[in-house]
Amino acid sequence: MNSVERRAIAALSSVLGLRMFGLFLILPVLALYAGEIDGATPAMIGVALGMYGLTQALFQVPFGLLSDRFGRKPLLVAGLLLFALGSVIAARAHSIEVVILGRALQGSGAIASVVLALLADLTREEQRTKAVALVGSSIGFSFLLALMLGPILDAVIGLSGIFWSTGLLALMALPVVVWFVPAVERPSRRGDVQPAWGQVRRVLQNRQLLFMDCGILVLHMVLMAFFVAVPFALLETLELPRDRHWQVYVPVLGAAVLAMVPMLILSMVREHTFPVLRAGVAILLIASLVLLISDRNTGGLVVGLWLFFVAFTLLEALMPSLMSRLVPAQSKGTALGVYNTFQFLGVFIGGALGGWLFGHFGGSGVFIFSAVAVLVWLILVVAVPAPKLLESRTVDLENAEERDFSALVAQFRGLPGVHEVILLPGENIAYLKVDPERFHNESLSKMAGIEVQ
């Protein structure tokens, strides 16, 4: 990577990491305030937990499209300011309705799509996958750190103080955007980066992609539903005050990551990718069942939480990578935009429905719901044949001697292992979807001036 790419990745990772850390901090503690906020019922607490997911889903694509017109940095600044405003409103709230309003504003600053687009503007094709992985790892680290620190901060500064802290984190990210994120004179509008409305129907009609979209919805739906019930389980089963919940989260999360990493490494081998995915969903189902039957059982609760975090961290890392290998090259931005929208819808549905179920049926209702949802997902993931995983190649046409693009497409399609060819004459590049077992970069050597990035 060159210096501009390193600077862009470091800056954007810190911006998105700080913002997501602020969102995740509230997960392990908000449900425990059901009796202390005016109007707070389990159902309303669930809505407050999930509300940011609904506004994220609604505003993510519009934010990305607006950034094409008005520039990336202004939209990043606007999103961070909305997040900070929502944090202030939630911090000063005396009723659950105002907390929900604050959470809605937090989510409306949907900058994830803008960060992805800006990352694409500032990185070369051959560095793009590594750049996205590094930014994604900052989100994963934020999630783990927030679950560990949330209960500790709650003991020191309380719920209002956590909301104030999240607003401060958003404001701290503003100087990074203004001074450290490199400027882009003309944002990219390429289909592999940004969503295109005309491609949404085509993406939704793709069964493989829809299968992945529904999977990420279930995963985040279960996550939010669990965080309505699990804090109370720690309080009642372990008789652990809420300021000591970190004593469970820290070792359980650490042990889960240690167990997950070998499985994630195994999934990088193409023939093991789908078996590992199926194993992750099966572990998630087992976790739901263990938590369901571990009523008043300390060992069962800890084991169930460990299994849940093993499955969640594995699937959260594996599924975006798998999506990027399944999507058509010319509509990658649209497919990933739809995928993220399903993810945030899962956040809202899980919080709202989990809260309602907890209010009417207690923790067992939440865990039964989760087990049924994951069981349906497991049946689908086992019954659906594993698709052939292809890989992408970006071909530089800048020095190509053949300028008849229709002839170039025909030549590409005639190469062994090439399944799909997308030509972008204005960009002087072509995208190839290839079978890595049959395609070799050397096969392009006969085509004068062609280089694979």
C-alpha positions in Angstrom: 0.0 0.0 0.0 1.1 3.5 -0.7 1.1 6.3 1.9 -2.3 7.8 0.8 -3.9 4.3 1.1 -2.5 3.7 4.5 -3.6 7.1 5.7 -7.1 6.7 4.3 -7.5 3.2 5.9 -6.2 4.3 9.3 -8.5 7.4 9.3 -11.6 5.8 8.0 -11.2 2.8 10.4 -10.9 5.1 13.3 -14.0 7.1 12.3 -16.2 4.1 11.7 -14.7 2.3 14.7 -15.4 5.2 17.1 -19.0 5.5 15.8 -19.8 1.8 16.1 -18.1 1.6 19.5 -20.6 4.2 20.7 -23.5 2.3 19.3 -22.4 -1.1 20.8 -21.6 0.3 24.2 -25.3 0.5 25.0 -26.1 -3.2 24.2 -25.2 -4.9 27.4 -26.8 -2.3 29.8 -29.9 -0.7 28.3 -32.3 -3.5 29.1 -31.4 -3.3 32.8 -32.9 0.2 33.0 -36.4 -1.0 32.2 -37.6 -0.1 35.7 -35.8 3.3 35.9 -36.9 5.2 32.8 -40.4 6.6 32.6 -42.6 4.6 30.3 -40.0 1.8 29.9 -41.4 -1.6 29.4 -39.5 -4.6 28.0 -41.2 -4.0 24.6 -40.2 -0.3 24.6 -36.7 -1.1 25.7 -36.5 -3.5 22.8 -37.6 -0.8 20.4 -35.0 1.5 21.8 -32.3 -1.1 21.3 -33.3 -1.8 17.7 -34.4 1.6 16.6 -31.0 2.7 15.3 -31.1 -0.4 13.0 -34.3 0.8 11.3 -33.0 4.3 10.6 -29.7 2.8 9.4 -31.6 0.6 7.0 -33.6 3.6 5.7 -30.8 6.1 5.3 -27.8 4.0 4.3 -28.4 4.0 0.5 -29.6 7.6 0.4 -26.4 8.7 2.2 -24.3 6.9 -0.3 -26.1 8.4 -3.2 -26.0 12.0 -1.7 -22.3 11.6 -1.3 -22.0 11.2 -5.0 -23.5 14.6 -5.5 -22.2 16.6 -2.6 -19.0 14.8 -1.8 -17.9 12.2 0.7 -16.5 14.4 3.5 -19.7 16.6 3.9 -21.8 13.5 4.3 -19.4 12.0 6.8 -19.5 15.2 8.8 -23.3 15.4 8.6 -23.7 11.7 9.7 -21.4 12.2 12.7 -23.2 15.3 13.8 -26.6 13.5 13.6 -25.1 10.7 15.7 -23.8 13.2 18.2 -27.2 15.0 18.3 -29.0 11.7 18.9 -26.6 10.9 21.7 -27.2 14.2 23.4 -31.0 13.8 23.2 -30.8 10.2 24.6 -28.4 11.4 27.4 -30.9 14.1 28.5 -34.0 11.9 28.2 -36.3 11.3 31.1 -38.7 9.0 29.2 -38.3 6.0 27.0 -39.9 7.8 24.0 -37.1 10.4 24.0 -34.5 7.7 24.3 -36.0 6.0 21.2 -35.9 9.4 19.4 -32.2 9.7 20.3 -31.5 6.2 19.0 -33.3 6.9 15.8 -31.2 10.0 15.2 -28.1 8.1 16.0 -28.9 5.6 13.3 -30.0 8.2 10.7 -26.3 9.3 10.4 -25.8 6.2 8.2 -22.2 6.8 7.1 -21.1 3.1 6.5 -22.0 3.3 2.8 -20.1 6.6 2.5 -17.0 5.2 4.2 -17.1 2.2 1.8 -17.4 4.5 -1.2 -14.6 6.8 0.0 -12.4 3.9 0.7 -12.9 2.7 -2.9 -12.1 6.2 -4.2 -8.8 6.3 -2.3 -7.5 2.8 -2.8 -6.4 0.9 -5.9 -8.3 -2.2 -7.1 -5.6 -4.6 -6.0 -5.6 -3.2 -2.4 -9.4 -2.9 -2.1 -10.2 -6.2 -0.5 -7.4 -5.7 2.1 -8.7 -2.2 2.8 -12.3 -3.3 3.4 -11.1 -6.2 5.6 -9.0 -3.8 7.8 -12.0 -1.4 8.2 -14.3 -4.3 9.0 -11.9 -5.6 11.6 -12.1 -2.2 13.4 -15.9 -2.7 13.7 -15.4 -6.2 15.1 -12.9 -4.9 17.6 -15.3 -2.1 18.6 -18.0 -4.7 19.2 -15.8 -6.8 21.5 -14.4 -3.9 23.4 -17.9 -2.3 23.8 -19.4 -5.5 25.3 -16.5 -5.6 27.8 -16.5 -1.9 28.7 -20.2 -1.2 28.6 -21.0 -2.6 32.1 -17.9 -1.1 33.6 -18.7 2.4 32.3 -22.3 1.9 33.4 -21.1 1.4 37.0 -19.0 4.6 36.8 -21.1 7.1 34.8 -24.4 5.4 34.3 -26.6 5.2 31.2 -26.8 9.0 30.7 -23.0 9.2 30.9 -22.6 6.4 28.3 -24.8 8.4 25.9 -22.8 11.5 26.6 -19.6 9.5 25.9 -21.0 8.2 22.6 -21.7 11.8 21.5 -18.2 12.8 22.5 -16.7 9.9 20.5 -18.6 11.1 17.4 -17.3 14.7 17.8 -13.7 13.3 18.3 -14.1 11.7 14.9 -14.8 15.0 13.2 -11.2 16.3 13.2 -10.1 13.0 11.7 -12.5 13.4 8.8 -11.6 17.1 8.2 -7.8 16.9 8.6 -6.7 13.3 8.1 -9.0 11.7 5.5 -7.6 12.5 2.1 -9.8 14.6 -0.1 -11.4 13.3 -3.3 -12.1 15.7 -6.2 -14.5 13.5 -8.1 -16.3 10.7 -6.3 -16.6 7.3 -8.1 -20.1 6.2 -9.2 -19.0 2.7 -10.4 -21.4 -0.1 -9.8 -19.0 -2.2 -7.8 -18.8 0.6 -5.2 -22.2 2.3 -4.9 -25.8 1.0 -5.0 -27.9 1.5 -8.2 -31.6 1.5 -7.8 -32.1 -0.1 -11.2 -30.2 -3.2 -10.0 -32.1 -3.8 -6.8 -34.8 -6.1 -8.3 -32.1 -8.1 -10.0 -30.2 -8.6 -6.8 -33.3 -9.6 -4.9 -34.2 -12.2 -7.5 -30.8 -13.9 -7.1 -31.6 -16.8 -4.8 -28.0 -17.2 -3.5 -27.8 -13.5 -2.6 -31.3 -13.5 -1.0 -30.3 -16.5 1.0 -27.3 -14.6 2.4 -29.5 -11.5 3.0 -32.0 -13.5 5.1 -29.1 -15.1 7.0 -27.6 -11.9 8.1 -31.1 -10.6 9.1 -31.5 -13.7 11.3 -28.1 -13.3 12.8 -28.5 -9.7 13.9 -32.2 -10.3 14.9 -31.0 -13.0 17.3 -28.1 -10.8 18.6 -30.5 -8.0 19.5 -33.1 -10.3 21.0 -30.4 -11.9 23.2 -29.4 -8.6 24.6 -32.9 -8.0 25.8 -32.8 -11.2 27.8 -29.2 -12.0 28.6 -28.5 -9.1 31.0 -31.5 -10.2 33.1 -30.2 -13.8 33.1 -26.9 -12.6 34.4 -28.7 -10.6 37.1 -31.0 -13.4 38.2 -29.2 -16.7 37.5 -25.7 -15.6 38.5 -27.0 -13.0 41.0 -24.4 -10.7 39.5 -24.9 -6.9 39.9 -24.9 -5.1 36.6 -21.7 -3.3 37.4 -20.0 -6.7 37.4 -21.4 -8.2 34.2 -18.0 -7.5 32.6 -16.6 -10.3 34.7 -18.7 -12.7 32.5 -18.4 -10.9 29.1 -14.6 -10.5 29.1 -13.5 -14.1 29.7 -16.4 -15.6 27.6 -15.7 -13.3 24.6 -12.0 -14.0 24.9 -12.5 -17.7 24.9 -15.0 -17.4 22.0 -12.5 -15.6 19.8 -9.9 -18.2 20.5 -12.3 -21.0 19.5 -13.5 -19.0 16.4 -10.2 -18.2 14.8 -9.2 -21.7 13.7 -12.7 -22.2 12.1 -12.4 -18.9 10.3 -9.0 -19.8 9.0 -10.4 -23.2 7.8 -13.2 -21.3 6.0 -10.6 -19.5 3.8 -10.1 -22.8 2.0 -12.7 -22.8 -0.7 -14.0 -26.3 -0.3 -14.5 -25.7 3.5 -16.2 -22.4 3.3 -19.8 -23.7 3.2 -19.3 -26.5 5.8 -17.9 -23.9 8.2 -20.9 -21.6 7.5 -23.2 -24.5 8.3 -21.3 -25.3 11.4 -21.6 -21.7 12.6 -25.4 -21.8 12.2 -25.6 -25.1 14.0 -23.6 -23.7 16.9 -25.9 -20.7 17.0 -28.9 -23.1 17.3 -27.2 -25.1 20.0 -26.5 -21.9 21.9 -30.2 -20.9 21.8 -31.2 -24.3 23.1 -28.6 -24.3 25.9 -29.7 -20.9 27.1 -33.3 -22.0 26.9 -32.8 -25.1 29.2 -30.3 -23.4 31.5 -32.8 -21.7 33.6 -31.2 -21.0 37.0 -28.2 -23.0 35.9 -24.9 -21.0 36.1 -22.8 -23.5 34.0 -25.4 -23.7 31.3 -25.7 -19.9 31.0 -22.0 -19.4 30.7 -21.7 -22.3 28.1 -24.6 -21.0 26.2 -23.1 -17.5 26.0 -19.8 -18.9 24.9 -21.4 -20.9 22.1 -23.4 -17.8 21.1 -20.3 -15.6 20.8 -18.3 -18.3 19.0 -21.1 -18.5 16.4 -21.7 -14.8 16.1 -18.1 -13.8 15.7 -17.5 -16.5 13.2 -20.5 -15.8 11.1 -20.1 -12.0 11.3 -16.6 -12.4 9.8 -17.4 -15.1 7.3 -20.6 -13.9 5.7 -19.4 -10.5 4.3 -16.4 -12.3 2.7 -18.7 -14.9 1.2 -21.1 -12.3 -0.1 -18.3 -10.5 -1.9 -17.5 -13.8 -3.7 -21.1 -14.5 -4.7 -22.2 -11.1 -6.0 -22.0 -10.2 -9.7 -19.1 -7.9 -10.4 -21.2 -5.1 -12.0 -23.6 -4.9 -9.1 -21.4 -5.4 -6.1 -22.3 -2.0 -4.6 -26.0 -2.7 -4.9 -25.8 -6.3 -3.6 -23.8 -5.2 -0.5 -26.1 -2.3 0.1 -29.1 -4.7 0.1 -27.2 -7.0 2.4 -26.4 -4.3 4.9 -30.1 -3.1 4.8 -31.2 -6.6 5.7 -28.7 -6.6 8.5 -30.0 -3.4 10.0 -33.6 -4.5 9.6 -32.6 -7.6 11.6 -31.3 -5.3 14.4 -34.7 -3.5 14.6 -36.8 -6.6 14.4 -34.8 -8.4 17.0 -34.8 -5.5 19.4 -38.6 -4.8 19.0 -39.8 -8.4 18.9 -37.3 -9.6 21.5 -38.6 -6.9 23.9 -42.2 -7.8 23.3 -41.5 -11.5 23.8 -39.5 -10.9 27.0 -42.3 -8.8 28.4 -44.9 -11.5 27.8 -43.0 -14.7 28.2 -39.7 -13.9 29.8 -36.3 -15.1 28.7 -37.6 -18.5 27.6 -39.8 -16.8 25.0 -36.8 -14.9 23.6 -34.7 -18.1 23.4 -37.5 -20.2 21.8 -38.0 -17.5 19.2 -34.3 -17.4 18.5 -34.1 -21.2 18.3 -37.0 -21.4 15.8 -35.5 -18.6 13.6 -32.1 -20.2 13.6 -33.5 -23.7 13.0 -35.2 -22.4 9.8 -31.9 -20.8 8.7 -30.1 -24.1 9.4 -32.6 -26.1 7.4 -32.1 -23.7 4.4 -28.3 -23.7 4.7 -28.2 -27.5 4.7 -30.8 -28.0 2.0 -29.6 -25.4 -0.4 -26.7 -26.7 -2.6 -23.4 -24.9 -2.0 -22.8 -22.6 -5.0 -19.6 -22.7 -6.9 -17.4 -20.0 -5.4 -15.8 -17.8 -8.0 -13.2 -15.2 -7.6 -12.9 -11.7 -9.1 -10.1 -10.4 -11.3 -9.7 -6.8 -12.4 -8.0 -6.4 -15.8 -6.3 -3.1 -16.7 -7.1 -2.2 -20.3 -5.1 1.1 -20.4 -2.3 -0.3 -22.6 -4.4 -2.9 -24.5 -3.6 -2.9 -28.2 -7.1 -4.2 -29.0 -9.5 -1.3 -28.8 -12.5 -3.1 -30.2 -14.2 -3.8 -26.9 -16.7 -6.3 -28.3 -13.8 -8.3 -29.6 -12.1 -8.0 -26.2 -15.1 -9.4 -24.4 -15.2 -12.3 -26.8 -11.5 -13.0 -26.2 -12.0 -12.9 -22.4 -15.0 -15.3 -22.6 -13.0 -17.7 -24.6 -10.4 -18.1 -21.8 -10.6 -21.2 -19.6 -12.3 -20.7 -16.3 -14.0 -17.3 -17.1 -17.7 -17.3 -16.2 -18.5 -13.6 -16.4 -17.1 -10.5 -18.1 -18.0 -6.9 -17.3 -16.3 -4.2 -19.4 -16.1 -0.6 -18.4 -14.6 1.2 -21.4 -14.8 4.6 -19.7 -12.7 3.3 -16.8 -10.3 1.2 -19.0 -10.9 -1.8 -16.9 -12.8 -5.1 -17.0 -14.1 -7.3 -14.3 -13.8 -11.1 -14.7 -15.5 -13.7 -12.5 -13.4 -16.8 -12.7 -13.1 -20.4 -11.5 -9.7 -20.3 -9.7 -9.1 -24.0 -10.4 -9.2 -23.4 -14.2 -8.2 -19.8 -14.7 -4.6 -18.6 -14.6 -3.4 -15.1 -15.0 -0.8 -16.4 -17.5 -3.7 -17.1 -20.0 -4.0 -13.4 -20.5 -0.4 -13.1 -21.7 -1.4 -13.8 -25.3 -3.5 -10.6 -25.2 -1.1 -7.8 -25.9 -1.1 -5.0 -23.3 -3.4 -6.8 -20.8 -2.5 -6.8 -17.1 -4.3 -8.3 -14.1 -4.4 -6.1 -11.1 
